[in-house]
Amino acid sequence: GLPPLTLPSLNLGEIQQLFPAILTLTFVSFVEAFAVAKSLASQRRQKVDANQELIALGTANLGSALSGGYSVTGGFSRSVVNFSAGANTQLAAIITAVLIFITVWFLTPLFYFLPQASLAAIILVAVVNLIKIEPLQRLWRYNKADGVALLVTFFAVLMTGVATGIVIGVAFSIILYLWRTSHPHIAIVGRVGESEHFRNIERHEVSTCPHVLAIRVDESLYFANTKVLEGYLTNAVLKYPQVKHLVLICSGINFIDGSALETLEQLIQELEQIGVRFYLAEVKGPVMDHLEKVNFPERLGRERIFLSTDQAMRTLECV
């Protein structure tokens, strides 16, 4: 039969003891449910609202808590079986709920001796069609790092379980992101023909000026990559001793954190000491707003900040 509806009795000590497990369970439950929803929705060209899914899971878990049930989430196996059966609307969930209610009340003794292998076979037959190797192969060809992240998460889930596996996958993805952003793409650029466009000198036929060095950074600046940028700019100036002006193109910079700003100011002073003037071009509005708060434009000189690379190069007589 069904348990009565009761309020859970929890004291502060129990809440503190259970909070880490609750936090992990909440995260894993939502990730699992949303992943299942996206996987199934993509096969019918439908969209999934993450906020609506979160509200639905929260409401379902409130009901489960009042009846003494387990944490509720979107189960992959059950969802796939339901999907394979041709379910299209919420009516399928209502029918399932009614059948479960009848089973719990009247048919439990009949299902007690049902072999688990038969249930597993139903799930495997439904799930096998969702296993697709081609997306993994395509992802591996496009970016091996993303492919490694997928494989790490996959094997972590198999060996440690869903909760721990997802945590390992998220941690690995964060490490991968930090590694990527700490090694930004930096390029010396030159003018393409007589146009206003500037491209990488190693990829295109461009014209440059011996007294001006234009460098583009394709990543936001923060503590993990400032030393890489500092080393690149310093080496570039040493490689081209005739350079008198260095233009940093900021079209790929979405933010500059405090550590990066401090490093940038120190670099500007070092360049000034060896006779190289520093300029900025194509600084985005939000980045400039933060620079304004610490009076960076005044300290650098507003005349050294340009709206476009073309404007900077023409001002420095590099056309």
Secondary structure, DSSP 4 states (H G I P E B T S, - for coil): -PPPP------HHHHHHHHHHHHHHHHHHHHHHHHHHHHHHHHTT----HHHHHHHHHHHHHHHHHTT-PPP---HHHHHHHHHTT--STHHHHHHHHHHHHIIIIIHHHHTT--HHHHHHHHHHHHGGG--SHHHHHHHHH-HHHHHHHHHHHHHHHHH-HHHHHHHHHHHHHHHHHHHHTS--EEEEEE-TTSS-EEETTTS--B-BTTEEEEEE-S-B-TTTHHHHHHHHHHHHHH-TT--EEEEE-TT---B-HHHHHHHHHHHHHHHHTT-EEEEES--HHHHHHHHHTTHHHHH-GGGEESSHHHHHHHTT--
